[in-house]
Amino acid sequence: MPVTTRAAKSPGAERGRRTKANALGTLLQYWRDVRGKSQLALALEAEVSPRHVSFVETGRARASREMVLRLARALDVPLRERNGLLLAAGFAPMFQESSLDSPQLRAARRALDAILAKQEPHPAVVMNRAWDILESNTAATTFFRHLLGGVAPSGTMNVVRMMFDEAALRPYVANWPEVGASLVQRVHREAVGGITDEATTKLLAEVMAYPGVSEQWARRDDPPLLAPIIPVTFVKDARTYSFFSAITTLGTPQDVTLQELRIESFFPLDEETTRNMEALVARR
């Protein structure tokens, strides 16, 4: 009688598969909790069986690449974190993180430059998810240097740090308590995917430790301010500059960098601000 033999499974390989499956399951459970979805709700949204969602989360079933992406879409997971889900499942990342100067982002870069130029003579900046300024128009560069005494800050300019730092913009913000409180809420509200990542959480902890910052500003359950617009008013050399801002994002991005970009355009709140900005840019 012929003897049928089976190749023995490698214990190490089996443990590796289980580890990846459990890592994926942990991340899926995290995003379900964030979005407030049960396994049943996620299954209905992703058009799969609740049993399969349960098996993927517990590691009893290995999710395909397509299944990982389907569940990520149903949970509205940001592109950077979708790459993390793919890695946890044992697959290569799918979404690129390109430099703004890369050829594949040339069209997007032209659009950003057009928006920045159109905003002159009022400030406009392009920020990443960490609130670092990546690009700025002439008005923004001139205005920040004016407030900082003609000295450009060394290193990366971070909007949140500059607004909270007494050695940067904070002394020139006439309504700083209102602006500071609303900025903390903005950091939470405008986080990619609605979730503050580790770097942003550290940034908030850093600025909340600055002198004169109220601990209550960090409470996300505080009632919103009733004003329709929270302006920011700067005062320097007896001149007042009052702005409100609008945020622009790029639609349906498939690149991590593009999804995380925000363009903030500052609009004058009064004629005095318009005159002062025109004069400031003209002097440059």
C-alpha positions in Angstrom: 0.0 0.0 0.0 1.4 3.4 -1.0 2.2 5.7 1.9 1.1 9.3 1.5 3.3 11.8 3.3 2.6 15.4 4.1 5.3 18.1 4.3 5.6 19.2 7.8 4.7 22.9 8.4 7.5 25.1 9.7 6.6 26.1 13.3 8.4 29.4 12.7 6.5 30.2 9.6 3.2 29.3 11.3 4.0 31.6 14.2 4.9 34.3 11.7 1.5 34.1 10.0 -0.3 34.2 13.3 1.7 37.2 14.5 0.8 39.1 11.3 -2.8 38.1 11.5 -3.0 39.2 15.2 -1.3 42.5 14.4 -3.8 43.2 11.7 -6.7 42.2 14.0 -5.5 44.6 16.6 -5.3 47.4 14.2 -8.8 46.6 12.8 -10.2 46.5 16.3 -8.6 49.9 17.0 -10.1 51.5 13.9 -13.5 50.0 14.6 -13.4 51.5 18.1 -12.4 54.9 16.6 -15.2 54.8 14.1 -17.7 53.4 16.6 -18.5 50.4 14.4 -19.3 46.9 15.6 -18.1 43.8 13.6 -21.6 43.6 12.1 -21.6 47.2 11.0 -18.2 46.9 9.5 -19.2 43.7 7.7 -22.3 45.4 6.2 -20.3 48.4 5.1 -17.6 46.3 3.5 -20.1 43.8 2.1 -18.5 40.7 3.7 -19.8 38.3 6.3 -19.5 39.2 10.1 -18.0 35.7 10.6 -15.1 36.6 8.2 -14.5 39.9 10.0 -14.4 38.1 13.3 -12.0 35.5 11.9 -9.7 38.1 10.5 -9.6 40.0 13.8 -8.8 36.9 15.8 -6.3 35.6 13.4 -8.3 32.5 12.5 -8.4 33.7 8.8 -5.7 35.3 6.8 -7.0 38.4 5.0 -6.1 38.9 1.3 -4.7 42.2 0.1 -8.0 43.1 -1.4 -9.8 42.3 1.8 -7.5 44.5 3.9 -8.1 47.4 1.5 -11.9 46.8 1.5 -12.0 46.9 5.3 -9.8 50.0 5.4 -12.1 51.8 3.0 -15.1 50.9 5.0 -13.4 52.3 8.1 -12.2 55.4 6.3 -8.6 54.8 7.3 -6.1 57.4 6.1 -3.7 56.3 3.4 -0.6 56.3 5.7 -2.4 54.0 8.1 -3.7 51.8 5.3 -0.1 51.1 4.5 0.3 50.1 8.1 -2.6 47.7 7.8 -1.1 46.1 4.7 2.2 45.7 6.4 0.6 44.1 9.4 -1.1 41.6 7.1 2.2 40.8 5.4 1.8 42.8 2.2 3.8 45.6 0.7 2.5 49.2 1.2 0.4 50.4 -1.7 0.3 54.2 -1.3 3.3 56.3 -2.1 4.6 59.2 0.0 6.1 61.5 -2.6 8.1 64.7 -2.3 6.3 67.8 -3.5 9.1 68.2 -6.0 8.6 64.8 -7.5 7.5 64.5 -11.2 4.4 62.6 -10.3 3.1 65.5 -8.2 3.9 68.1 -10.8 0.2 68.9 -11.5 -0.6 69.1 -7.8 2.4 71.4 -7.3 1.2 73.7 -10.0 -2.2 73.9 -8.4 -0.7 74.7 -5.0 1.5 77.4 -6.5 -1.6 78.9 -8.3 -3.6 79.0 -5.0 -0.7 80.7 -3.1 -0.1 83.3 -5.9 -3.8 84.1 -6.1 -4.0 84.9 -2.4 -1.4 87.8 -2.7 -1.1 90.3 -1.1 -2.5 88.3 1.8 -0.8 85.3 3.5 -1.3 81.7 2.5 0.7 78.6 3.6 0.8 74.9 2.7 1.1 72.6 5.8 1.5 68.9 6.4 -0.3 66.8 9.0 2.1 68.0 11.7 1.3 71.7 11.0 4.8 72.3 9.5 4.9 74.9 6.8 6.0 73.4 3.6 5.4 76.3 1.2 4.2 79.9 1.6 3.5 82.8 -0.6 5.4 86.1 -0.6 2.8 87.8 1.7 3.1 85.1 4.3 6.9 85.1 4.2 7.0 88.9 4.5 4.4 89.0 7.2 6.1 86.4 9.4 9.5 88.1 9.1 7.9 91.4 9.9 6.4 90.0 13.1 9.6 88.2 14.0 11.7 91.3 13.7 13.1 90.6 10.2 14.7 87.3 11.2 13.5 84.2 9.5 13.2 81.3 12.1 15.7 78.6 11.8 14.5 75.1 11.0 11.0 74.1 10.1 8.3 76.6 10.8 5.5 75.0 12.7 2.3 77.0 13.0 1.2 75.6 16.3 4.6 76.1 18.0 4.9 79.7 16.6 1.4 80.7 17.8 2.1 79.4 21.3 5.8 80.4 21.7 6.4 83.6 23.5 9.6 84.0 21.5 7.7 83.8 18.2 4.2 85.0 17.2 2.3 84.8 20.5 3.3 88.3 21.8 1.8 89.9 18.7 -1.6 88.1 18.8 -4.0 90.6 20.4 -6.7 88.0 21.1 -4.4 85.2 21.9 -6.5 83.4 24.6 -9.4 82.9 22.1 -7.0 82.0 19.2 -5.0 79.6 21.4 -8.1 77.8 22.6 -9.6 77.5 19.1 -6.3 76.3 17.7 -6.1 73.4 20.0 -9.6 72.4 19.0 -8.6 72.8 15.3 -5.6 70.5 15.8 -8.1 67.7 16.9 -10.7 68.6 14.3 -8.5 68.8 11.3 -6.4 65.7 12.0 -6.2 63.4 9.0 -8.9 60.8 9.4 -10.2 62.6 12.5 -7.5 61.0 14.7 -4.5 62.8 16.2 -1.4 60.7 15.5 1.5 60.2 17.9 3.5 63.1 16.6 0.5 65.5 16.8 -0.3 64.3 20.3 3.3 65.1 21.4 3.0 68.5 19.7 -0.1 69.3 21.7 1.5 68.1 25.0 4.5 70.3 24.2 2.5 73.5 23.6 0.0 72.8 26.4 3.0 73.0 28.8 3.9 76.5 27.8 3.3 79.3 30.4 -0.2 80.8 30.4 -1.9 77.9 28.6 -5.2 76.7 30.2 -5.5 73.0 30.8 -9.2 73.3 29.9 -8.2 74.0 26.3 -7.3 70.4 25.9 -10.8 69.2 26.8 -12.5 68.1 23.6 -15.9 68.1 25.2 -16.0 71.8 25.9 -18.9 73.6 24.2 -17.8 75.4 21.0 -17.3 79.1 20.8 -20.5 80.8 19.5 -18.8 83.3 17.2 -19.3 82.3 13.5 -15.6 83.1 12.8 -12.7 83.2 15.3 -10.4 85.9 13.8 -6.7 86.2 14.6 -5.6 89.8 15.2 -1.9 90.7 15.1 -0.5 94.0 16.3 3.0 95.2 15.4 4.4 98.8 15.2 1.0 100.3 16.0 -0.5 98.5 12.9 -3.3 96.0 13.2 -3.8 92.9 11.0 -7.0 91.0 11.5 -7.6 87.8 9.5 -10.0 84.8 9.2 -8.8 81.8 7.4 -10.1 79.1 5.1 -8.7 75.6 4.7 -8.4 73.8 1.3 -7.6 70.1 0.9 -7.1 68.1 -2.3 -10.0 65.8 -3.3 -9.6 62.0 -3.7 -5.8 61.9 -3.2 -4.0 58.5 -3.8 -0.7 59.7 -2.4 0.1 60.0 1.3 1.6 63.5 0.9 -1.3 64.9 -1.0 -3.9 63.5 1.5 -2.1 65.1 4.4 -1.6 68.6 2.8 -3.7 71.6 3.9 -3.6 75.0 2.4 -4.6 77.8 4.8 -5.5 81.1 3.2 -5.8 84.2 5.3 -8.5 86.8 4.3 -8.6 90.4 5.7 -11.4 91.1 8.2 -11.4 94.8 7.5 -10.1 97.5 5.2 -7.4 98.5 7.6 -5.8 95.0 7.3 -6.0 95.2 3.5 -4.2 98.6 3.5 -1.5 97.5 6.0 -0.8 94.2 4.1 -0.5 96.1 0.8 1.9 98.5 2.3 3.9 95.8 4.0 4.3 93.8 0.8 5.1 96.9 -1.2 7.9 97.9 1.2 9.5 94.5 0.6 
